[in-house]
Amino acid sequence: MFGLGIRNHENDIVSGEKAFIKFLIAGKRLNAGVIMDIGANAGSYSMMLRKHQVSLPIFAFEPHPAAFRKLQEAGSRYNFTPIPQGAGETSAVAAIYDYRGEGGTEHASMYKDVIEQLHKGEAQELSISLTTIDEFISENGISKIALLKIDTEGHELSVLKGAKNAISKGIAEVIQIEFNEMNIISRTFFKDIVDILPGYDFYRLLPDGLKALGAYKSVNYEIFSFQNIVALRRNAR
């Protein structure tokens, strides 16, 4: 489904992320504020931004201990800040699940069934720390998030619920969300995400640009297969 922006996950060209970053740069949307990479894993997204000469401060969040070690190495090399926490609706100690015996895979999720039902693996539980986006920006004096990228294997809605103040105040300009079959496990409709982002227009990433999704219709939004959805705040500063 190349032209629909669905199941295009092979690399950052096919996924549309490379074109998207160029779009943001051309539109001068990455000239001020900070970038928050939630669910950074080993840091490939943050590294991609640096390779495109994006110089804004980047905070890359990864709670999985094994993945965080890789993220630290990448952060040191590419000059971004690794944060050894996940993000959620509240600050808490929580559990993350990964394949037993494998450390820090991209499938690690807050939902055990992502590993065991979707990927047919044996899950191992690890204890992690969660913060909220609202708490983090308050503690760090952040007044603008130029780009908020969320890739948390089904946990995306909880991350947004922990950013309600930032969203209501118009602090988050651009939000990129991965939406896929993991959201079946977490029982999340995309309508839930649309409702929490009332001041945004939604687009799906294509290899060569953005596809406007328009007003919410289930046939356009509720597709539980890999896709990157972008929310652009209306009347952005």
N, C-alpha and C positions, 0 to 999 in steps of 0.2 A: 504493500500500500504506500509506495514511495511518494506519490503525489498528494496523499492525504496527510502525511506526517505521522503515520501510525506504523509501529514496529521498525522504525528507522533508527536502529541503535548501534550500528556497526562501528561508527567513529563520529568525531565532532563535525565532520563535513556532512555525512548522510543524516545525522540527527538534526541538523539545522543550527547547532549551537555556534559554529564558526560564523555563519552568515548573521546570526542574531547579534553576536558581539560586534561585528562590523556595523550593523544597523545602529546599535547603541552608541558606538563611537562617532559615527557620522552625524547622529542626531544630538551630539554633545550631552548625552545623558550620563556619561561617566566622567564628568569634569569636576564634580563636587560630591561630598559625602563619603560613605564607606560602603564596602561590599561585604555581605554576610553569606558564607557558603555553609549551609546547614546539611549535614550528612556528607562531609567532604571525603570520607574514606582516606585514600592515600594522597589526595590533593590534585587529581588530574584537572578538575575544573579551574581551581585557583591557578594552577600552572598555565593553563590555556590562556587565562586572562593576562598573565604577565607576558606570555609570548606574543600577545597582541599589543604590548606596550601600554596596558592599562596600569596606571600608577597609583590609583586610590588605595587607601588602607584596606586590606582584606583580612577578615576574621573567619577562619575555617574551623568549623565545629565537628569533632569526631570523638564519640565516647568510647568506642571499642579500643581497648589497650593496644592490641597488636597493630591495628590500622593506624592508631595515633602515633606510634613510633615511626611508621613510614611517613606520616604527615609532617612530623617534626623535621625529618630530613629534607623533605620537599620545601617546607617553609623556610628553612635556613638557606637553601639554595636559591629560592625564588622570592625571598623577601615578603612573606606574608605571615600572619600570626596564627599559629595553631591553638585551638581551645579544646582541652580534654573533657568536653561535656557534650551532651546532646541538648536539644531544645524540645520543650513540650508546653503543655497548658499550665503546669505548675512546676516549681523547683522541687526536686525529689530525688531520692535514690530509687532506681528502677532496674529492670532486667532487660538485657538484650540477648538475642539468640543467634547463634552462628552454627555452622557445621562442626560437629565434634571432631577435634583434632586438627582443625584448620583455623588459622587466626586472621581475623580481619577481612573476610571476604566482602564483596560488594552486595551480597544478599543478606548480610546481617540485619536483623529487624527486631523491633519491639514485639513482634507477633510470632510466636513459636510456630504457628501453622504455615508461615511463609517458608520456613525451612522444611517442615515435615510434610505438609500437604502439597504445596506448589512445587517444591524442588525435590521431594522424596528423599530427603536426607535425615540424618539423626541429629537432633538439635542439642546444643550445649548452651547452658544459661550462664551469663556473666552479669555481675552487678556493675551498674554505671551510675553516673551523676547527670541529672538534668537541670538546666536553668530555663528561663523564659527569655524570649527576645526583649520583651518590655523591661525585664529586670536588668538584662545585660546593657541595653542602651542607656538606662538610667544610671547604672554604676559607672559607665564609661563616658558619659556626657555626649552621647551621639545625638545629633539633631536631624540627620538626614541619612537614609539608606538608599543609595543610588540603585543597588541591585540586591535583592534577596533571593537566593537560589535555594530551593528545598528539594532534597532527594533523600527521603527517609523510609523507603520501603513500606509504605502504607500509613505512616505516622504524620503525614503532611497536614491534615486538618488540626491535629493537636498542636503542632508548631504554630499554625496561624492563630489558634485560640490564645496562645501565649503572647501574641503580638497585637492584641486588640487595641491597646492604647496607641501604639505606633501607627496602626492602620487608620484609626479614627482621627488622629492628628495630621494625617497626610505625610508622615515621615517616610514611609516606604513607597518609593516612586515606581519601581519595576519589580515584579515578582515572577520568578520562573519556578514552575512546579512540575515534577515528574508524576504522571498518573498512569496506573497500570493495574494488572491483576492483583497486586498486593492490596489494593483498596477494596477488593471483594472481602479479603480476610479481615480487614479493619472495619468493614461495614460502612464505608464512606462513599456517598454519591458525590459527583462533581457539583451537584446542586448545593451541597453543604458548603463547598468552597466558594461558589458564586455568592451565596447568601452572606458570607462573612466578609466579602470584598465588594460592597455595594457601589463604590466609587471608581470601579475599574472596568476596562474593556478587555475582552479575552481573545487570544489568538493561539493557533497551533503552529509550532515551528515546522517549517519545510526546509529542505536542503538549500533553497535559494531565497528564503524570505519567510514572511508571516502570512498565515491564512486567518482572516477575521472570522470569528465564530458567531458574532452577532448576539441578539437577544437569546436568552436561555431556551433551548429546545432539547429534550432528552436525546433525540436522535443524533444531534451534533456533539453533545457533551458526554453522555454516559457510555463511553467506549473503554472497556476494561482491558486494554492492551497498551503496550508501551507507547507513550507520547509525551512530548514536552509542551506544556501549556504556559503561555505568558500572559500575565495581567499587567496592563499599563494604566497607571492612574490618570484619570481625566484631569485636565487643568493643572498638570504638573508644573512645579515651579521651575 
